[in-house]
Structures are given as structure tokens and as C-alpha cells.
Amino acid sequence: MHYNTIRDAAFGTALAILSGFWKPYSAFEALFCYMVIFMILISLLETARDWQLRVCKKQKSLTPASKQGQ
């Protein structure tokens, strides 16, 4: 995992907590919910990073053959 991914997921979780959209009834329920939100955000951010790297590699491989040797 990358530092930026964990940082962004932590910020996203903090925004979810501060939004006040959902108020948990117990501390356990709140902790579980926020941990799930954090894990979902990490997995989504890592998937987006992998897709971005794949697209960059694919675009580099699609260059014309005449330019590859330069």
C-alpha cells in the first residue's frame, strides 16, 4: 500500500464521519462502520491506481514502431 492511498482513505473516512449523514447508536457500531468505509476506500483507490498504471503502459506500447528505437 502506498502512503498517499492510506492518507486519502483516512481523509475520506474523516469526511464521512463529519458529514453527520448517519449517526451510529453504539461505539462498536460506529467503529465497525468507519473501519469498513476505510477499507472500501483503500481498495477503490488502489484499484484506480492500478488502472492508471495499466493505461499509461498501454499508451506507451501503442506508439508507432518507427519511434520506439529513438
PDB file with SEQRES, HELIX, SHEET and CRYST1 records, atoms N, CA, C and O in Angstrom:
SEQRES   1 A   70  MET HIS TYR ASN THR ILE ARG ASP ALA ALA PHE GLY THR          
SEQRES   2 A   70  ALA LEU ALA ILE LEU SER GLY PHE TRP LYS PRO TYR SER          
SEQRES   3 A   70  ALA PHE GLU ALA LEU PHE CYS TYR MET VAL ILE PHE MET          
SEQRES   4 A   70  ILE LEU ILE SER LEU LEU GLU THR ALA ARG ASP TRP GLN          
SEQRES   5 A   70  LEU ARG VAL CYS LYS LYS GLN LYS SER LEU THR PRO ALA          
SEQRES   6 A   70  SER LYS GLN GLY GLN                                          
HELIX    1 AA1 TYR A    3  SER A   19  1                                  17    
HELIX    2 AA2 ALA A   27  SER A   61  1                                  35    
HELIX    3 AA3 ALA A   65  GLN A   68  1                                   4    
CRYST1    1.000    1.000    1.000  90.00  90.00  90.00 P 1           1          
ATOM      1  N   MET A   1       0.833  -1.174   0.000  1.00  0.00           N  
ATOM      2  CA  MET A   1       0.000   0.000   0.000  1.00  0.00           C  
ATOM      3  C   MET A   1       0.882   1.243   0.000  1.00  0.00           C  
ATOM      4  O   MET A   1       2.000   1.243   0.515  1.00  0.00           O  
ATOM      5  N   HIS A   2       0.358   2.263  -0.575  1.00  0.00           N  
ATOM      6  CA  HIS A   2       1.097   3.491  -0.703  1.00  0.00           C  
ATOM      7  C   HIS A   2       0.641   4.497   0.345  1.00  0.00           C  
ATOM      8  O   HIS A   2      -0.511   4.497   0.778  1.00  0.00           O  
ATOM      9  N   TYR A   3       1.568   5.345   0.735  1.00  0.00           N  
ATOM     10  CA  TYR A   3       1.269   6.368   1.741  1.00  0.00           C  
ATOM     11  C   TYR A   3       0.114   7.263   1.287  1.00  0.00           C  
ATOM     12  O   TYR A   3      -0.777   7.582   2.073  1.00  0.00           O  
ATOM     13  N   ASN A   4       0.137   7.662   0.022  1.00  0.00           N  
ATOM     14  CA  ASN A   4      -0.909   8.555  -0.487  1.00  0.00           C  
ATOM     15  C   ASN A   4      -2.278   7.893  -0.448  1.00  0.00           C  
ATOM     16  O   ASN A   4      -3.278   8.552  -0.165  1.00  0.00           O  
ATOM     17  N   THR A   5      -2.330   6.609  -0.728  1.00  0.00           N  
ATOM     18  CA  THR A   5      -3.605   5.888  -0.700  1.00  0.00           C  
ATOM     19  C   THR A   5      -4.179   5.864   0.711  1.00  0.00           C  
ATOM     20  O   THR A   5      -5.365   6.127   0.908  1.00  0.00           O  
ATOM     21  N   ILE A   6      -3.340   5.550   1.685  1.00  0.00           N  
ATOM     22  CA  ILE A   6      -3.803   5.483   3.071  1.00  0.00           C  
ATOM     23  C   ILE A   6      -4.219   6.870   3.555  1.00  0.00           C  
ATOM     24  O   ILE A   6      -5.220   7.008   4.258  1.00  0.00           O  
ATOM     25  N   ARG A   7      -3.456   7.891   3.184  1.00  0.00           N  
ATOM     26  CA  ARG A   7      -3.791   9.265   3.573  1.00  0.00           C  
ATOM     27  C   ARG A   7      -5.132   9.679   2.976  1.00  0.00           C  
ATOM     28  O   ARG A   7      -5.978  10.235   3.676  1.00  0.00           O  
ATOM     29  N   ASP A   8      -5.330   9.412   1.689  1.00  0.00           N  
ATOM     30  CA  ASP A   8      -6.581   9.788   1.036  1.00  0.00           C  
ATOM     31  C   ASP A   8      -7.770   9.027   1.613  1.00  0.00           C  
ATOM     32  O   ASP A   8      -8.854   9.588   1.769  1.00  0.00           O  
ATOM     33  N   ALA A   9      -7.566   7.753   1.928  1.00  0.00           N  
ATOM     34  CA  ALA A   9      -8.648   6.969   2.537  1.00  0.00           C  
ATOM     35  C   ALA A   9      -8.975   7.494   3.930  1.00  0.00           C  
ATOM     36  O   ALA A   9     -10.142   7.520   4.322  1.00  0.00           O  
ATOM     37  N   ALA A  10      -7.957   7.913   4.682  1.00  0.00           N  
ATOM     38  CA  ALA A  10      -8.198   8.478   6.012  1.00  0.00           C  
ATOM     39  C   ALA A  10      -8.970   9.790   5.906  1.00  0.00           C  
ATOM     40  O   ALA A  10      -9.877  10.042   6.700  1.00  0.00           O  
ATOM     41  N   PHE A  11      -8.616  10.628   4.930  1.00  0.00           N  
ATOM     42  CA  PHE A  11      -9.358  11.874   4.736  1.00  0.00           C  
ATOM     43  C   PHE A  11     -10.808  11.596   4.327  1.00  0.00           C  
ATOM     44  O   PHE A  11     -11.729  12.260   4.803  1.00  0.00           O  
ATOM     45  N   GLY A  12     -11.002  10.626   3.456  1.00  0.00           N  
ATOM     46  CA  GLY A  12     -12.355  10.270   3.036  1.00  0.00           C  
ATOM     47  C   GLY A  12     -13.190   9.743   4.183  1.00  0.00           C  
ATOM     48  O   GLY A  12     -14.376  10.055   4.289  1.00  0.00           O  
ATOM     49  N   THR A  13     -12.576   8.942   5.046  1.00  0.00           N  
ATOM     50  CA  THR A  13     -13.283   8.414   6.211  1.00  0.00           C  
ATOM     51  C   THR A  13     -13.631   9.547   7.176  1.00  0.00           C  
ATOM     52  O   THR A  13     -14.722   9.575   7.745  1.00  0.00           O  
ATOM     53  N   ALA A  14     -12.703  10.472   7.352  1.00  0.00           N  
ATOM     54  CA  ALA A  14     -12.965  11.608   8.237  1.00  0.00           C  
ATOM     55  C   ALA A  14     -14.124  12.444   7.693  1.00  0.00           C  
ATOM     56  O   ALA A  14     -14.965  12.912   8.460  1.00  0.00           O  
ATOM     57  N   LEU A  15     -14.169  12.628   6.388  1.00  0.00           N  
ATOM     58  CA  LEU A  15     -15.288  13.370   5.802  1.00  0.00           C  
ATOM     59  C   LEU A  15     -16.608  12.628   6.001  1.00  0.00           C  
ATOM     60  O   LEU A  15     -17.645  13.247   6.238  1.00  0.00           O  
ATOM     61  N   ALA A  16     -16.566  11.299   5.904  1.00  0.00           N  
ATOM     62  CA  ALA A  16     -17.783  10.516   6.132  1.00  0.00           C  
ATOM     63  C   ALA A  16     -18.242  10.637   7.583  1.00  0.00           C  
ATOM     64  O   ALA A  16     -19.441  10.702   7.856  1.00  0.00           O  
ATOM     65  N   ILE A  17     -17.297  10.668   8.499  1.00  0.00           N  
ATOM     66  CA  ILE A  17     -17.644  10.799   9.918  1.00  0.00           C  
ATOM     67  C   ILE A  17     -18.235  12.177  10.192  1.00  0.00           C  
ATOM     68  O   ILE A  17     -19.233  12.305  10.903  1.00  0.00           O  
ATOM     69  N   LEU A  18     -17.617  13.199   9.628  1.00  0.00           N  
ATOM     70  CA  LEU A  18     -18.051  14.566   9.910  1.00  0.00           C  
ATOM     71  C   LEU A  18     -19.307  14.987   9.155  1.00  0.00           C  
ATOM     72  O   LEU A  18     -19.909  16.013   9.473  1.00  0.00           O  
ATOM     73  N   SER A  19     -19.703  14.203   8.162  1.00  0.00           N  
ATOM     74  CA  SER A  19     -20.872  14.590   7.377  1.00  0.00           C  
ATOM     75  C   SER A  19     -22.162  14.553   8.200  1.00  0.00           C  
ATOM     76  O   SER A  19     -23.091  15.316   7.935  1.00  0.00           O  
ATOM     77  N   GLY A  20     -22.219  13.675   9.186  1.00  0.00           N  
ATOM     78  CA  GLY A  20     -23.410  13.586  10.016  1.00  0.00           C  
ATOM     79  C   GLY A  20     -24.578  12.918   9.325  1.00  0.00           C  
ATOM     80  O   GLY A  20     -25.706  12.974   9.815  1.00  0.00           O  
ATOM     81  N   PHE A  21     -24.322  12.282   8.183  1.00  0.00           N  
ATOM     82  CA  PHE A  21     -25.387  11.626   7.432  1.00  0.00           C  
ATOM     83  C   PHE A  21     -25.984  10.460   8.211  1.00  0.00           C  
ATOM     84  O   PHE A  21     -27.191  10.225   8.169  1.00  0.00           O  
ATOM     85  N   TRP A  22     -25.127   9.735   8.918  1.00  0.00           N  
ATOM     86  CA  TRP A  22     -25.579   8.559   9.661  1.00  0.00           C  
ATOM     87  C   TRP A  22     -25.020   8.633  11.076  1.00  0.00           C  
ATOM     88  O   TRP A  22     -23.818   8.818  11.266  1.00  0.00           O  
ATOM     89  N   LYS A  23     -25.880   8.491  12.050  1.00  0.00           N  
ATOM     90  CA  LYS A  23     -25.471   8.540  13.451  1.00  0.00           C  
ATOM     91  C   LYS A  23     -25.576   7.140  14.055  1.00  0.00           C  
ATOM     92  O   LYS A  23     -26.683   6.634  14.240  1.00  0.00           O  
ATOM     93  N   PRO A  24     -24.450   6.510  14.364  1.00  0.00           N  
ATOM     94  CA  PRO A  24     -24.499   5.174  14.965  1.00  0.00           C  
ATOM     95  C   PRO A  24     -25.018   5.242  16.414  1.00  0.00           C  
ATOM     96  O   PRO A  24     -24.898   6.261  17.095  1.00  0.00           O  
ATOM     97  N   TYR A  25     -25.595   4.124  16.849  1.00  0.00           N  
ATOM     98  CA  TYR A  25     -26.174   4.073  18.185  1.00  0.00           C  
ATOM     99  C   TYR A  25     -25.182   3.637  19.253  1.00  0.00           C  
ATOM    100  O   TYR A  25     -25.368   3.939  20.432  1.00  0.00           O  
ATOM    101  N   SER A  26     -24.131   2.929  18.852  1.00  0.00           N  
ATOM    102  CA  SER A  26     -23.151   2.474  19.833  1.00  0.00           C  
ATOM    103  C   SER A  26     -21.745   2.715  19.301  1.00  0.00           C  
ATOM    104  O   SER A  26     -21.543   2.916  18.103  1.00  0.00           O  
ATOM    105  N   ALA A  27     -20.785   2.690  20.205  1.00  0.00           N  
ATOM    106  CA  ALA A  27     -19.389   2.910  19.819  1.00  0.00           C  
ATOM    107  C   ALA A  27     -18.895   1.772  18.927  1.00  0.00           C  
ATOM    108  O   ALA A  27     -18.153   2.006  17.973  1.00  0.00           O  
ATOM    109  N   PHE A  28     -19.305   0.546  19.236  1.00  0.00           N  
ATOM    110  CA  PHE A  28     -18.884  -0.603  18.431  1.00  0.00           C  
ATOM    111  C   PHE A  28     -19.410  -0.481  17.003  1.00  0.00           C  
ATOM    112  O   PHE A  28     -18.689  -0.739  16.039  1.00  0.00           O  
ATOM    113  N   GLU A  29     -20.664  -0.088  16.883  1.00  0.00           N  
ATOM    114  CA  GLU A  29     -21.278   0.082  15.563  1.00  0.00           C  
ATOM    115  C   GLU A  29     -20.560   1.172  14.766  1.00  0.00           C  
ATOM    116  O   GLU A  29     -20.326   1.021  13.567  1.00  0.00           O  
ATOM    117  N   ALA A  30     -20.220   2.248  15.427  1.00  0.00           N  
ATOM    118  CA  ALA A  30     -19.518   3.350  14.756  1.00  0.00           C  
ATOM    119  C   ALA A  30     -18.127   2.909  14.312  1.00  0.00           C  
ATOM    120  O   ALA A  30     -17.729   3.169  13.176  1.00  0.00           O  
ATOM    121  N   LEU A  31     -17.396   2.252  15.186  1.00  0.00           N  
ATOM    122  CA  LEU A  31     -16.043   1.801  14.858  1.00  0.00           C  
ATOM    123  C   LEU A  31     -16.070   0.822  13.695  1.00  0.00           C  
ATOM    124  O   LEU A  31     -15.261   0.927  12.773  1.00  0.00           O  
ATOM    125  N   PHE A  32     -16.986  -0.120  13.732  1.00  0.00           N  
ATOM    126  CA  PHE A  32     -17.099  -1.099  12.650  1.00  0.00           C  
ATOM    127  C   PHE A  32     -17.435  -0.420  11.333  1.00  0.00           C  
ATOM    128  O   PHE A  32     -16.838  -0.732  10.303  1.00  0.00           O  
ATOM    129  N   CYS A  33     -18.371   0.493  11.359  1.00  0.00           N  
ATOM    130  CA  CYS A  33     -18.791   1.200  10.144  1.00  0.00           C  
ATOM    131  C   CYS A  33     -17.639   2.003   9.560  1.00  0.00           C  
ATOM    132  O   CYS A  33     -17.408   1.961   8.351  1.00  0.00           O  
ATOM    133  N   TYR A  34     -16.918   2.730  10.393  1.00  0.00           N  
ATOM    134  CA  TYR A  34     -15.834   3.566   9.896  1.00  0.00           C  
ATOM    135  C   TYR A  34     -14.652   2.731   9.401  1.00  0.00           C  
ATOM    136  O   TYR A  34     -13.950   3.135   8.474  1.00  0.00           O  
ATOM    137  N   MET A  35     -14.434   1.579  10.014  1.00  0.00           N  
ATOM    138  CA  MET A  35     -13.383   0.681   9.513  1.00  0.00           C  
ATOM    139  C   MET A  35     -13.762   0.127   8.134  1.00  0.00           C  
ATOM    140  O   MET A  35     -12.910   0.011   7.253  1.00  0.00           O  
ATOM    141  N   VAL A  36     -15.023  -0.207   7.956  1.00  0.00           N  
ATOM    142  CA  VAL A  36     -15.485  -0.704   6.656  1.00  0.00           C  
ATOM    143  C   VAL A  36     -15.361   0.386   5.590  1.00  0.00           C  
ATOM    144  O   VAL A  36     -14.926   0.115   4.471  1.00  0.00           O  
ATOM    145  N   ILE A  37     -15.739   1.604   5.933  1.00  0.00           N  
ATOM    146  CA  ILE A  37     -15.598   2.715   4.984  1.00  0.00           C  
ATOM    147  C   ILE A  37     -14.135   2.894   4.608  1.00  0.00           C  
ATOM    148  O   ILE A  37     -13.823   3.085   3.432  1.00  0.00           O  
ATOM    149  N   PHE A  38     -13.231   2.836   5.582  1.00  0.00           N  
ATOM    150  CA  PHE A  38     -11.799   2.992   5.333  1.00  0.00           C  
ATOM    151  C   PHE A  38     -11.284   1.892   4.403  1.00  0.00           C  
ATOM    152  O   PHE A  38     -10.533   2.174   3.470  1.00  0.00           O  
ATOM    153  N   MET A  39     -11.680   0.644   4.651  1.00  0.00           N  
ATOM    154  CA  MET A  39     -11.222  -0.473   3.812  1.00  0.00           C  
ATOM    155  C   MET A  39     -11.764  -0.366   2.387  1.00  0.00           C  
ATOM    156  O   MET A  39     -11.045  -0.643   1.427  1.00  0.00           O  
ATOM    157  N   ILE A  40     -13.014   0.031   2.249  1.00  0.00           N  
ATOM    158  CA  ILE A  40     -13.591   0.193   0.915  1.00  0.00           C  
ATOM    159  C   ILE A  40     -12.851   1.285   0.144  1.00  0.00           C  
ATOM    160  O   ILE A  40     -12.529   1.116  -1.032  1.00  0.00           O  
ATOM    161  N   LEU A  41     -12.585   2.400   0.814  1.00  0.00           N  
ATOM    162  CA  LEU A  41     -11.859   3.484   0.151  1.00  0.00           C  
ATOM    163  C   LEU A  41     -10.453   3.059  -0.257  1.00  0.00           C  
ATOM    164  O   LEU A  41      -9.997   3.405  -1.347  1.00  0.00           O  
ATOM    165  N   ILE A  42      -9.764   2.316   0.599  1.00  0.00           N  
ATOM    166  CA  ILE A  42      -8.414   1.845   0.240  1.00  0.00           C  
ATOM    167  C   ILE A  42      -8.477   0.946  -0.984  1.00  0.00           C  
ATOM    168  O   ILE A  42      -7.675   1.097  -1.905  1.00  0.00           O  
ATOM    169  N   SER A  43      -9.417   0.016  -1.005  1.00  0.00           N  
ATOM    170  CA  SER A  43      -9.486  -0.898  -2.147  1.00  0.00           C  
ATOM    171  C   SER A  43      -9.832  -0.154  -3.432  1.00  0.00           C  
ATOM    172  O   SER A  43      -9.281  -0.461  -4.489  1.00  0.00           O  
ATOM    173  N   LEU A  44     -10.739   0.820  -3.355  1.00  0.00           N  
ATOM    174  CA  LEU A  44     -11.096   1.592  -4.546  1.00  0.00           C  
ATOM    175  C   LEU A  44      -9.931   2.451  -5.031  1.00  0.00           C  
ATOM    176  O   LEU A  44      -9.684   2.534  -6.234  1.00  0.00           O  
ATOM    177  N   LEU A  45      -9.224   3.079  -4.120  1.00  0.00           N  
ATOM    178  CA  LEU A  45      -8.091   3.914  -4.514  1.00  0.00           C  
ATOM    179  C   LEU A  45      -6.951   3.088  -5.105  1.00  0.00           C  
ATOM    180  O   LEU A  45      -6.317   3.512  -6.071  1.00  0.00           O  
ATOM    181  N   GLU A  46      -6.687   1.916  -4.536  1.00  0.00           N  
ATOM    182  CA  GLU A  46      -5.639   1.048  -5.087  1.00  0.00           C  
ATOM    183  C   GLU A  46      -6.025   0.533  -6.476  1.00  0.00           C  
ATOM    184  O   GLU A  46      -5.180   0.442  -7.366  1.00  0.00           O  
ATOM    185  N   THR A  47      -7.297   0.199  -6.653  1.00  0.00           N  
ATOM    186  CA  THR A  47      -7.763  -0.247  -7.965  1.00  0.00           C  
ATOM    187  C   THR A  47      -7.621   0.871  -8.996  1.00  0.00           C  
ATOM    188  O   THR A  47      -7.195   0.626 -10.125  1.00  0.00           O  
ATOM    189  N   ALA A  48      -7.971   2.078  -8.616  1.00  0.00           N  
ATOM    190  CA  ALA A  48      -7.824   3.219  -9.528  1.00  0.00           C  
ATOM    191  C   ALA A  48      -6.363   3.448  -9.881  1.00  0.00           C  
ATOM    192  O   ALA A  48      -6.046   3.759 -11.029  1.00  0.00           O  
ATOM    193  N   ARG A  49      -5.467   3.297  -8.908  1.00  0.00           N  
ATOM    194  CA  ARG A  49      -4.035   3.462  -9.168  1.00  0.00           C  
ATOM    195  C   ARG A  49      -3.537   2.393 -10.146  1.00  0.00           C  
ATOM    196  O   ARG A  49      -2.760   2.691 -11.053  1.00  0.00           O  
ATOM    197  N   ASP A  50      -3.983   1.158  -9.959  1.00  0.00           N  
ATOM    198  CA  ASP A  50      -3.580   0.083 -10.870  1.00  0.00           C  
ATOM    199  C   ASP A  50      -4.102   0.325 -12.280  1.00  0.00           C  
ATOM    200  O   ASP A  50      -3.377   0.108 -13.251  1.00  0.00           O  
ATOM    201  N   TRP A  51      -5.335   0.765 -12.404  1.00  0.00           N  
ATOM    202  CA  TRP A  51      -5.894   1.070 -13.728  1.00  0.00           C  
ATOM    203  C   TRP A  51      -5.102   2.191 -14.391  1.00  0.00           C  
ATOM    204  O   TRP A  51      -4.825   2.134 -15.589  1.00  0.00           O  
ATOM    205  N   GLN A  52      -4.741   3.199 -13.621  1.00  0.00           N  
ATOM    206  CA  GLN A  52      -3.976   4.315 -14.174  1.00  0.00           C  
ATOM    207  C   GLN A  52      -2.624   3.838 -14.690  1.00  0.00           C  
ATOM    208  O   GLN A  52      -2.192   4.251 -15.767  1.00  0.00           O  
ATOM    209  N   LEU A  53      -1.958   2.980 -13.941  1.00  0.00           N  
ATOM    210  CA  LEU A  53      -0.667   2.452 -14.390  1.00  0.00           C  
ATOM    211  C   LEU A  53      -0.828   1.598 -15.641  1.00  0.00           C  
ATOM    212  O   LEU A  53       0.001   1.661 -16.549  1.00  0.00           O  
ATOM    213  N   ARG A  54      -1.896   0.798 -15.690  1.00  0.00           N  
ATOM    214  CA  ARG A  54      -2.141  -0.031 -16.876  1.00  0.00           C  
ATOM    215  C   ARG A  54      -2.391   0.812 -18.117  1.00  0.00           C  
ATOM    216  O   ARG A  54      -1.889   0.496 -19.196  1.00  0.00           O  
ATOM    217  N   VAL A  55      -3.157   1.875 -17.972  1.00  0.00           N  
ATOM    218  CA  VAL A  55      -3.454   2.749 -19.107  1.00  0.00           C  
ATOM    219  C   VAL A  55      -2.175   3.427 -19.596  1.00  0.00           C  
ATOM    220  O   VAL A  55      -1.954   3.532 -20.802  1.00  0.00           O  
ATOM    221  N   CYS A  56      -1.344   3.881 -18.681  1.00  0.00           N  
ATOM    222  CA  CYS A  56      -0.084   4.520 -19.078  1.00  0.00           C  
ATOM    223  C   CYS A  56       0.814   3.546 -19.824  1.00  0.00           C  
ATOM    224  O   CYS A  56       1.430   3.913 -20.825  1.00  0.00           O  
ATOM    225  N   LYS A  57       0.895   2.314 -19.351  1.00  0.00           N  
ATOM    226  CA  LYS A  57       1.722   1.313 -20.028  1.00  0.00           C  
ATOM    227  C   LYS A  57       1.156   0.990 -21.401  1.00  0.00           C  
ATOM    228  O   LYS A  57       1.906   0.808 -22.359  1.00  0.00           O  
ATOM    229  N   LYS A  58      -0.172   0.919 -21.497  1.00  0.00           N  
ATOM    230  CA  LYS A  58      -0.809   0.600 -22.770  1.00  0.00           C  
ATOM    231  C   LYS A  58      -0.584   1.716 -23.783  1.00  0.00           C  
ATOM    232  O   LYS A  58      -0.333   1.440 -24.956  1.00  0.00           O  
ATOM    233  N   GLN A  59      -0.667   2.955 -23.357  1.00  0.00           N  
ATOM    234  CA  GLN A  59      -0.457   4.083 -24.260  1.00  0.00           C  
ATOM    235  C   GLN A  59       0.989   4.124 -24.751  1.00  0.00           C  
ATOM    236  O   GLN A  59       1.234   4.482 -25.903  1.00  0.00           O  
ATOM    237  N   LYS A  60       1.949   3.766 -23.900  1.00  0.00           N  
ATOM    238  CA  LYS A  60       3.348   3.738 -24.306  1.00  0.00           C  
ATOM    239  C   LYS A  60       3.601   2.625 -25.303  1.00  0.00           C  
ATOM    240  O   LYS A  60       4.432   2.776 -26.198  1.00  0.00           O  
ATOM    241  N   SER A  61       2.894   1.503 -25.164  1.00  0.00           N  
ATOM    242  CA  SER A  61       3.107   0.376 -26.067  1.00  0.00           C  
ATOM    243  C   SER A  61       2.434   0.596 -27.415  1.00  0.00           C  
ATOM    244  O   SER A  61       2.738  -0.119 -28.370  1.00  0.00           O  
ATOM    245  N   LEU A  62       1.523   1.569 -27.520  1.00  0.00           N  
ATOM    246  CA  LEU A  62       0.827   1.828 -28.772  1.00  0.00           C  
ATOM    247  C   LEU A  62       1.549   2.846 -29.657  1.00  0.00           C  
ATOM    248  O   LEU A  62       1.016   3.258 -30.687  1.00  0.00           O  
ATOM    249  N   THR A  63       2.748   3.250 -29.265  1.00  0.00           N  
ATOM    250  CA  THR A  63       3.490   4.198 -30.086  1.00  0.00           C  
ATOM    251  C   THR A  63       3.928   3.519 -31.376  1.00  0.00           C  
ATOM    252  O   THR A  63       4.149   2.308 -31.387  1.00  0.00           O  
ATOM    253  N   PRO A  64       4.055   4.266 -32.450  1.00  0.00           N  
ATOM    254  CA  PRO A  64       4.463   3.666 -33.732  1.00  0.00           C  
ATOM    255  C   PRO A  64       5.832   3.001 -33.622  1.00  0.00           C  
ATOM    256  O   PRO A  64       6.679   3.421 -32.834  1.00  0.00           O  
ATOM    257  N   ALA A  65       6.035   1.958 -34.425  1.00  0.00           N  
ATOM    258  CA  ALA A  65       7.290   1.202 -34.359  1.00  0.00           C  
ATOM    259  C   ALA A  65       8.478   2.057 -34.752  1.00  0.00           C  
ATOM    260  O   ALA A  65       9.587   1.819 -34.274  1.00  0.00           O  
ATOM    261  N   SER A  66       8.279   3.045 -35.610  1.00  0.00           N  
ATOM    262  CA  SER A  66       9.405   3.884 -36.026  1.00  0.00           C  
ATOM    263  C   SER A  66       9.929   4.755 -34.887  1.00  0.00           C  
ATOM    264  O   SER A  66      11.099   5.137 -34.905  1.00  0.00           O  
ATOM    265  N   LYS A  67       9.104   5.075 -33.908  1.00  0.00           N  
ATOM    266  CA  LYS A  67       9.519   5.939 -32.810  1.00  0.00           C  
ATOM    267  C   LYS A  67      10.071   5.138 -31.622  1.00  0.00           C  
ATOM    268  O   LYS A  67      10.669   5.719 -30.716  1.00  0.00           O  
ATOM    269  N   GLN A  68       9.878   3.826 -31.617  1.00  0.00           N  
ATOM    270  CA  GLN A  68      10.318   3.049 -30.475  1.00  0.00           C  
ATOM    271  C   GLN A  68      11.836   3.002 -30.343  1.00  0.00           C  
ATOM    272  O   GLN A  68      12.350   2.938 -29.226  1.00  0.00           O  
ATOM    273  N   GLY A  69      12.555   3.032 -31.438  1.00  0.00           N  
ATOM    274  CA  GLY A  69      14.002   2.931 -31.372  1.00  0.00           C  
ATOM    275  C   GLY A  69      14.674   4.251 -31.071  1.00  0.00           C  
ATOM    276  O   GLY A  69      15.880   4.272 -30.827  1.00  0.00           O  
ATOM    277  N   GLN A  70      13.957   5.337 -31.076  1.00  0.00           N  
ATOM    278  CA  GLN A  70      14.586   6.663 -30.858  1.00  0.00           C  
ATOM    279  C   GLN A  70      14.744   6.971 -29.412  1.00  0.00           C  
ATOM    280  O   GLN A  70      15.250   8.036 -29.059  1.00  0.00           O  
TER     281      GLN A  70                                                      
END                                                                             
